[in-house]
């Protein structure tokens, strides 16, 4: 292949069958001194890539003959250093995951932000210019169940990362509030991995007491404790060669954490009550809705385990921070539950959708899904109205929560109390005001939570946002029995 002089124009190939999009891209990109070729089909694109030298391919996912993924796979097999930027208007993130897994350099959704697109192109051309002998140019002025739904920039970025890391064996730590879809992401990492034909097991670390969790993960020998009538294989042993998902890992005790760390470091463990070392080959995917950094500071989580888990970390934004995805999720849930209940095609009214867009969704996507399940079941007509949704009909308190004001409101409430009694506080606490006030507030919060949940420690820990181990420690410390 002939080397192009460093003064040559960067040459782009646009693979797109929509003439309007092609015209828009050509008009915009020619302003940046790019030479542009066009292919309307997959086969035409492959012919052009074979016969010519390009610095970048802009590839649409949906083509009239071959799929964009087939074209991408062929390009990467025969010209691995040629950067490919994949384009799609499809609402599912599956295409982003697949594209990145096949070697795409970037992924963008329609309609384009042209400035963002030109930035991607410039970055890719600049990055590969030394290899391909060209000078860089400056930047100018419907899915199945279990699919990750969302085309906001945050969700597309998550899909891209999944596609990049899925085929490695790196541990993955998924962070995010309850209901954001952490297990769905874990299953997507697994489904796109080289272990997809091997076992996948999920363990909720918050759902089991410490002794049972240890047995669940590592198994036990017969007679190792009361009730252990037979040998039991743990989840790590059961999914050997596969992947394990440790949900709510922040609720795991320090003792169990040390054993999980050993599996990550050495891929070995012993069953409870056993002496034989068992070797395994397991990929670990973990998730939590708590701050592991804060738990490390409090001595509740091992820092070495934290770094072993977060080889790759993903943060799932709460639904209130990606409201633009609500219409896509609404369409998905309507179709899913209509199909499950043998209903004809349903629609949602603009009034209902507007109401859903304004709601803060403290329970995130899970809460949204539950509302649609209820709405589909309770509706009789073909259109879902506001009265069909619990959070819009008054069955659930519908308050637009300004989360940015919460801490300020708490501060004002506490300040009103402390300011009036500060002299008395000084006389009682002396030089230990900070310690005494913090302890008193913590004791009061835990006491209130226990009263509210009728001494249910599991519900109290969830309400307060602390682990059960932390809660038990504070109950003992303050004598709250």
C-alpha positions as CSV (number, residue, x, y, z in Angstrom):
1,X,0.0,0.0,0.0
2,X,1.4,3.4,-1.0
3,X,2.3,5.8,1.8
4,X,0.4,9.1,1.6
5,X,2.4,12.3,2.1
6,X,1.9,14.0,5.5
7,X,0.3,17.0,3.8
8,X,-2.5,14.9,2.3
9,X,-6.1,15.3,3.3
10,X,-7.5,12.8,5.8
11,X,-9.8,10.5,3.9
12,X,-13.1,9.4,5.4
13,X,-15.6,6.7,4.3
14,X,-19.2,7.3,5.2
15,X,-21.2,4.0,5.1
16,X,-24.9,5.1,5.3
17,X,-27.9,4.5,3.1
18,X,-29.9,7.5,4.3
19,X,-29.2,10.2,1.6
20,X,-30.3,13.0,3.9
21,X,-27.8,12.0,6.6
22,X,-25.1,11.5,4.0
23,X,-25.7,15.0,2.6
24,X,-25.6,16.6,6.1
25,X,-22.4,14.8,7.0
26,X,-20.7,15.7,3.7
27,X,-21.7,19.3,4.0
28,X,-20.5,19.6,7.5
29,X,-17.3,17.6,7.4
30,X,-15.9,19.0,4.1
31,X,-15.5,22.3,6.1
32,X,-12.6,20.6,8.0
33,X,-10.5,19.7,5.0
34,X,-11.5,16.0,4.9
35,X,-11.7,14.1,1.7
36,X,-15.0,12.1,1.8
37,X,-16.2,8.9,0.0
38,X,-19.6,7.4,0.4
39,X,-20.9,3.8,0.4
40,X,-24.7,3.0,0.6
41,X,-24.3,-0.7,1.3
42,X,-22.1,-3.0,3.3
43,X,-20.6,-4.7,0.3
44,X,-19.8,-1.4,-1.4
45,X,-18.1,-0.3,1.8
46,X,-15.9,-3.5,1.9
47,X,-15.0,-3.0,-1.7
48,X,-13.9,0.6,-1.1
49,X,-11.9,-0.3,2.1
50,X,-10.1,-3.1,0.1
51,X,-9.2,-0.9,-2.8
52,X,-8.5,2.4,-1.1
53,X,-6.7,3.9,1.9
54,X,-8.9,5.6,4.5
55,X,-8.1,7.2,7.8
56,X,-11.6,6.6,9.3
57,X,-14.8,4.8,8.5
58,X,-18.2,6.2,9.7
59,X,-20.4,3.1,9.8
60,X,-24.1,2.9,10.2
61,X,-25.5,-0.2,12.0
62,X,-28.5,-0.7,9.7
63,X,-27.7,-1.3,6.0
64,X,-29.8,-2.7,3.2
65,X,-27.6,-5.8,2.6
66,X,-25.1,-6.6,5.4
67,X,-25.5,-5.6,9.0
68,X,-23.1,-2.9,10.2
69,X,-21.7,-5.4,12.6
70,X,-20.8,-7.8,9.8
71,X,-19.0,-5.0,8.0
72,X,-17.2,-4.0,11.1
73,X,-16.1,-7.5,11.8
74,X,-14.7,-7.9,8.3
75,X,-12.9,-4.6,8.4
76,X,-11.2,-5.4,11.7
77,X,-10.2,-8.9,10.5
78,X,-8.5,-7.5,7.4
79,X,-7.4,-4.0,8.5
80,X,-7.2,-3.9,12.3
81,X,-5.6,-0.5,12.6
82,X,-8.3,1.3,10.6
83,X,-10.5,3.2,13.1
84,X,-14.2,2.7,12.8
85,X,-16.8,5.0,14.3
86,X,-20.2,3.3,14.5
87,X,-23.5,5.2,14.2
88,X,-27.0,4.1,15.1
89,X,-30.5,5.4,15.9
90,X,-31.5,2.2,17.7
91,X,-32.7,2.7,21.2
92,X,-31.0,-0.4,22.7
93,X,-27.4,-0.3,24.0
94,X,-26.8,-3.8,22.6
95,X,-25.4,-2.4,19.4
96,X,-22.9,-0.3,21.4
97,X,-21.8,-3.2,23.4
98,X,-21.4,-5.4,20.3
99,X,-19.6,-2.7,18.3
100,X,-17.0,-2.1,21.0
101,X,-16.5,-5.8,21.5
102,X,-15.8,-6.2,17.8
103,X,-13.2,-3.4,17.9
104,X,-15.0,-0.2,17.0
105,X,-13.1,2.9,18.2
106,X,-16.1,5.0,18.9
107,X,-19.9,4.9,19.0
108,X,-22.4,7.7,18.5
109,X,-26.2,7.9,18.3
110,X,-28.5,9.7,16.0
111,X,-29.5,12.5,15.8
112,X,-25.9,13.7,15.9
113,X,-24.4,16.5,17.9
114,X,-22.2,17.6,15.0
115,X,-19.6,19.3,17.3
116,X,-19.3,16.1,19.3
117,X,-19.0,14.0,16.1
118,X,-16.3,16.2,14.6
119,X,-14.4,16.0,17.9
120,X,-14.5,12.2,17.8
121,X,-13.3,12.2,14.2
122,X,-10.5,14.6,14.9
123,X,-9.3,12.6,17.9
124,X,-9.3,9.3,15.9
125,X,-7.6,10.8,12.9
126,X,-5.0,12.5,15.1
127,X,-4.4,9.3,17.1
128,X,-3.8,7.2,14.0
129,X,-2.1,9.8,11.8
130,X,1.5,8.8,12.7
131,X,0.7,5.2,11.9
132,X,-1.0,5.9,8.6
133,X,1.3,8.7,7.4
134,X,-1.2,11.5,7.5
135,X,-1.2,14.9,9.3
136,X,-3.9,15.5,11.9
137,X,-6.4,18.3,11.4
138,X,-7.6,20.7,14.1
139,X,-11.2,20.6,15.4
140,X,-13.5,23.1,13.8
141,X,-15.8,26.0,14.9
142,X,-36.9,-2.4,19.7
143,X,-35.3,-4.7,22.3
144,X,-35.8,-7.8,24.3
145,X,-36.4,-8.2,28.0
146,X,-33.1,-8.0,29.9
147,X,-31.7,-5.4,27.5
148,X,-30.1,-2.3,28.9
149,X,-32.4,0.6,27.7
150,X,-31.0,4.1,27.3
151,X,-29.4,6.3,24.7
152,X,-28.3,9.2,26.9
153,X,-24.5,9.9,26.8
154,X,-24.1,8.3,30.2
155,X,-25.7,5.0,29.2
156,X,-24.0,4.8,25.8
157,X,-20.6,5.3,27.6
158,X,-21.5,2.4,29.9
159,X,-22.4,0.2,26.9
160,X,-19.1,1.1,25.3
161,X,-17.2,0.1,28.4
162,X,-19.1,-3.2,28.7
163,X,-18.2,-4.0,25.1
164,X,-14.5,-3.2,25.8
165,X,-14.0,-5.1,29.0
166,X,-16.5,-8.0,28.7
167,X,-14.1,-10.4,26.9
168,X,-11.4,-9.9,29.5
169,X,-11.3,-11.7,32.8
170,X,-11.0,-8.4,34.8
171,X,-13.0,-8.0,37.9
172,X,-15.8,-5.4,37.5
173,X,-17.3,-3.2,40.3
174,X,-20.7,-1.7,39.5
175,X,-21.8,1.3,41.6
176,X,-25.1,3.0,41.8
177,X,-28.3,3.5,43.7
178,X,-30.8,0.7,44.3
179,X,-33.0,0.0,41.3
180,X,-30.6,1.5,38.7
181,X,-30.0,-1.9,37.0
182,X,-26.7,-3.1,38.4
183,X,-27.5,-6.8,38.0
184,X,-28.7,-6.2,34.4
185,X,-25.2,-4.7,33.7
186,X,-23.5,-7.6,35.4
187,X,-25.5,-10.1,33.2
188,X,-24.6,-8.0,30.1
189,X,-20.9,-8.2,31.0
190,X,-21.3,-12.0,31.4
191,X,-23.4,-12.5,28.3
192,X,-20.7,-10.7,26.1
193,X,-17.7,-12.5,27.7
194,X,-15.8,-15.5,26.7
195,X,-17.4,-17.3,29.6
196,X,-21.0,-16.8,28.3
197,X,-21.4,-20.6,27.8
198,X,-20.3,-21.2,31.4
199,X,-22.3,-20.8,34.7
200,X,-23.4,-17.5,36.0
201,X,-24.6,-17.3,39.6
202,X,-25.8,-14.3,41.6
203,X,-25.5,-13.9,45.4
204,X,-27.2,-11.1,47.4
205,X,-24.7,-10.5,50.2
206,X,-27.3,-8.5,52.2
207,X,-29.9,-11.2,52.2
208,X,-28.1,-13.8,54.3
209,X,-26.6,-13.8,57.8
210,X,-22.8,-13.9,57.9
211,X,-22.5,-17.6,58.7
212,X,-25.0,-18.6,55.9
213,X,-23.3,-16.3,53.4
214,X,-19.9,-17.9,54.0
215,X,-21.5,-21.4,53.4
216,X,-23.4,-20.1,50.4
217,X,-20.2,-18.8,48.8
218,X,-17.6,-21.4,49.8
219,X,-19.7,-24.5,50.7
220,X,-19.3,-26.6,53.8
221,X,-18.3,-30.1,54.9
222,X,-20.7,-32.5,56.5
223,X,-20.9,-31.9,60.3
224,X,-19.1,-28.5,60.1
225,X,-21.9,-26.9,62.0
226,X,-25.4,-27.8,63.4
227,X,-27.6,-28.7,60.5
228,X,-24.8,-29.5,58.1
229,X,-26.0,-33.0,57.4
230,X,-24.3,-33.3,54.0
231,X,-21.5,-31.7,52.1
232,X,-22.6,-28.6,50.2
233,X,-20.8,-27.0,47.2
234,X,-20.6,-23.2,47.4
235,X,-21.4,-20.8,44.6
236,X,-17.7,-20.3,43.7
237,X,-17.3,-24.0,43.2
238,X,-20.6,-24.3,41.3
239,X,-19.6,-21.6,38.8
240,X,-16.1,-22.8,38.2
241,X,-14.9,-21.5,34.7
242,X,-17.9,-19.1,34.8
243,X,-18.8,-15.8,36.5
244,X,-20.2,-14.9,39.9
245,X,-22.1,-11.7,40.7
246,X,-21.8,-10.5,44.3
247,X,-24.6,-8.0,44.8
248,X,-24.6,-5.6,47.8
249,X,-21.0,-6.6,48.6
250,X,-20.7,-3.7,51.1
251,X,-22.8,-5.8,53.5
252,X,-20.2,-8.6,53.6
253,X,-18.4,-9.1,56.9
254,X,-14.7,-8.5,57.1
255,X,-14.0,-12.2,57.7
256,X,-15.9,-13.2,54.5
257,X,-14.2,-10.3,52.6
258,X,-10.8,-11.8,53.4
259,X,-11.9,-15.1,51.9
260,X,-13.2,-13.5,48.8
261,X,-9.9,-11.6,48.5
262,X,-8.1,-14.9,48.6
263,X,-10.2,-16.2,45.7
264,X,-9.4,-13.1,43.7
265,X,-5.7,-13.2,44.4
266,X,-5.1,-17.0,44.3
267,X,-8.3,-18.5,42.9
268,X,-8.5,-20.9,45.8
269,X,-10.4,-21.4,49.1
270,X,-11.5,-24.1,51.6
271,X,-15.1,-25.1,52.4
272,X,-16.4,-24.2,55.8
273,X,-15.1,-26.9,58.2
274,X,-12.8,-28.3,55.5
275,X,-9.0,-28.5,55.2
276,X,-8.7,-29.3,51.5
277,X,-7.7,-26.3,49.2
278,X,-10.1,-26.0,46.2
279,X,-8.8,-24.4,43.0
280,X,-11.3,-22.5,40.8
281,X,-11.3,-20.2,37.8
282,X,-14.1,-17.6,38.4
283,X,-14.6,-14.1,37.2
284,X,-16.0,-11.8,40.0
285,X,-18.5,-9.0,39.2
286,X,-19.6,-7.1,42.3
287,X,-22.1,-4.3,43.0
288,X,-23.1,-2.0,45.8
289,X,-25.3,1.1,46.4
290,X,-23.0,2.3,49.2
291,X,-19.8,4.2,49.3
292,X,-17.0,1.7,49.7
293,X,-14.5,4.5,50.2
294,X,-16.5,5.7,53.3
295,X,-16.8,2.1,54.6
296,X,-13.0,1.7,54.2
297,X,-12.5,4.9,56.3
298,X,-14.9,3.4,58.9
299,X,-13.0,0.1,59.0
300,X,-15.9,-1.8,57.5
301,X,-14.4,-2.7,54.2
302,X,-11.0,-4.0,53.2
303,X,-9.0,-1.6,51.0
304,X,-7.1,-4.4,49.3
305,X,-10.4,-6.1,48.3
306,X,-11.7,-2.8,47.0
307,X,-8.8,-2.4,44.6
308,X,-9.0,-6.0,43.5
309,X,-12.7,-5.6,42.7
310,X,-12.4,-2.2,40.9
311,X,-10.1,-3.2,38.1
312,X,-12.9,-1.9,36.0
313,X,-15.6,0.2,37.7
314,X,-19.0,1.4,36.3
315,X,-21.2,4.0,37.8
316,X,-24.9,3.7,36.9
317,X,-26.6,7.1,37.1
318,X,-30.0,7.4,38.9
319,X,-33.0,7.8,36.7
320,X,-33.5,11.4,37.7
321,X,-30.1,12.2,36.1
322,X,-31.1,10.6,32.8
323,X,-34.8,11.6,32.4
324,X,-34.4,11.7,28.6
325,X,-34.4,7.8,28.7
326,X,-37.8,7.7,30.4
327,X,-39.8,7.7,27.1
328,X,-37.6,4.8,25.8
329,X,-38.1,2.9,29.0
330,X,-41.8,3.6,29.0
331,X,-42.2,2.1,25.5
332,X,-40.1,-0.9,26.5
333,X,-42.2,-1.6,29.6
334,X,-45.5,-1.1,27.9
335,X,-44.6,-3.6,25.2
336,X,-43.2,-6.1,27.7
337,X,-46.2,-6.1,30.1
338,X,-48.7,-5.9,27.3
339,X,-47.2,-9.0,25.8
340,X,-47.1,-10.8,29.2
341,X,-50.7,-10.0,29.9
342,X,-51.9,-10.8,26.3
343,X,-53.1,-7.2,25.8
344,X,-53.4,-5.5,22.5
345,X,-50.9,-2.7,21.7
346,X,-51.0,0.0,24.3
347,X,-50.0,3.6,24.4
348,X,-49.4,6.2,27.0
349,X,-51.0,9.6,27.1
350,X,-48.9,12.8,26.9
351,X,-50.2,13.9,30.3
352,X,-49.1,10.7,31.9
353,X,-45.7,10.7,30.3
354,X,-45.2,14.3,31.3
355,X,-46.0,13.4,34.9
356,X,-43.5,10.5,34.8
357,X,-40.8,12.8,33.4
358,X,-41.3,15.2,36.4
359,X,-41.3,12.6,39.1
360,X,-37.9,12.2,41.0
361,X,-37.9,8.3,40.9
362,X,-36.2,7.6,44.2
363,X,-36.5,3.9,43.4
364,X,-35.0,4.5,39.9
365,X,-35.8,2.1,36.9
366,X,-37.2,-0.6,39.2
367,X,-39.8,1.8,40.5
368,X,-40.6,2.9,37.0
369,X,-41.0,-0.7,35.9
370,X,-43.3,-1.5,38.8
371,X,-45.5,1.5,38.0
372,X,-45.9,0.3,34.4
373,X,-46.6,-3.2,35.5
374,X,-49.4,-1.9,37.7
375,X,-50.7,0.5,35.0
376,X,-50.9,-2.2,32.3
377,X,-52.7,-4.6,34.7
378,X,-55.2,-2.0,36.0
379,X,-56.0,-0.2,32.7
380,X,-59.0,-1.3,30.6
381,X,-58.6,0.8,27.5
382,X,-55.8,1.2,25.0
383,X,-54.2,4.3,26.5
384,X,-52.5,4.5,29.9
385,X,-53.7,7.7,31.7
386,X,-52.3,9.4,34.8
387,X,-54.8,7.7,37.1
388,X,-53.4,4.3,36.1
389,X,-50.0,5.1,37.7
390,X,-49.7,4.8,41.5
391,X,-47.2,7.7,41.8
392,X,-49.4,10.0,39.7
393,X,-52.8,8.9,41.1
394,X,-52.0,9.8,44.7
395,X,-51.4,6.2,45.9
396,X,-47.8,7.2,46.4
397,X,-46.9,10.6,47.7
398,X,-45.9,12.6,44.5
399,X,-43.5,15.2,45.7
400,X,-40.8,16.7,43.4
401,X,-37.8,16.2,45.6
402,X,-35.1,18.8,45.3
403,X,-32.1,16.7,46.3
404,X,-29.7,19.5,46.1
405,X,-31.5,21.2,49.0
406,X,-31.7,18.2,51.3
407,X,-28.4,18.9,53.1
408,X,-29.1,22.6,53.5
409,X,-32.5,21.8,55.0
410,X,-31.0,19.4,57.5
411,X,-28.3,22.0,58.4
412,X,-30.9,24.7,59.0
413,X,-33.0,22.3,61.2
414,X,-30.0,21.3,63.3
415,X,-28.7,24.9,63.5
416,X,-32.0,26.1,64.9
417,X,-31.6,23.6,67.8
418,X,-27.8,23.9,68.4
419,X,-27.7,27.8,68.2
420,X,-30.4,28.0,71.0
421,X,-28.6,25.6,73.3
422,X,-24.9,26.1,72.4
423,X,-23.9,27.6,75.8
424,X,-25.4,24.6,77.5
425,X,-23.7,22.2,75.1
426,X,-20.3,23.9,75.9
427,X,-20.8,23.6,79.6
428,X,-21.7,19.9,79.3
429,X,-19.2,18.8,76.6
430,X,-16.2,21.0,77.2
431,X,-13.6,20.3,74.6
432,X,-15.5,17.3,73.1
433,X,-18.4,19.1,71.5
434,X,-17.9,17.5,68.0
435,X,-17.6,14.0,69.3
436,X,-20.6,14.3,71.7
437,X,-22.9,15.9,69.1
438,X,-22.0,13.3,66.4
439,X,-22.5,10.4,68.8
440,X,-25.8,11.9,70.1
441,X,-27.1,12.4,66.5
442,X,-26.1,8.9,65.4
443,X,-27.8,7.4,68.5
444,X,-31.0,9.4,67.9
445,X,-31.1,8.4,64.2
446,X,-30.6,4.7,64.9
447,X,-33.1,4.8,67.7
448,X,-35.7,6.5,65.5
449,X,-35.1,4.0,62.7
450,X,-35.5,1.0,65.1
451,X,-38.8,2.4,66.4
452,X,-40.0,3.1,62.8
453,X,-39.2,-0.4,61.7
454,X,-40.4,-2.1,64.9
455,X,-36.8,-3.2,65.7
456,X,-36.3,-4.9,62.3
457,X,-32.5,-4.6,61.8
458,X,-32.6,-5.4,58.1
459,X,-35.1,-2.7,57.3
460,X,-33.4,-0.3,59.6
461,X,-30.0,-0.8,57.9
462,X,-31.6,-0.2,54.5
463,X,-33.4,2.9,55.8
464,X,-30.3,4.4,57.3
465,X,-28.0,3.4,54.4
466,X,-25.5,1.5,56.5
467,X,-24.4,-2.1,56.6
468,X,-26.0,-4.5,59.1
469,X,-22.6,-5.0,60.7
470,X,-22.3,-1.3,61.3
471,X,-25.9,-1.2,62.7
472,X,-25.3,-4.1,65.0
473,X,-22.1,-2.4,66.2
474,X,-23.8,0.9,67.0
475,X,-26.8,-0.8,68.7
476,X,-24.3,-2.5,71.0
477,X,-22.3,0.7,71.5
478,X,-25.4,2.8,72.5
479,X,-27.2,0.0,74.3
480,X,-30.2,0.2,72.0
481,X,-31.7,-3.2,72.7
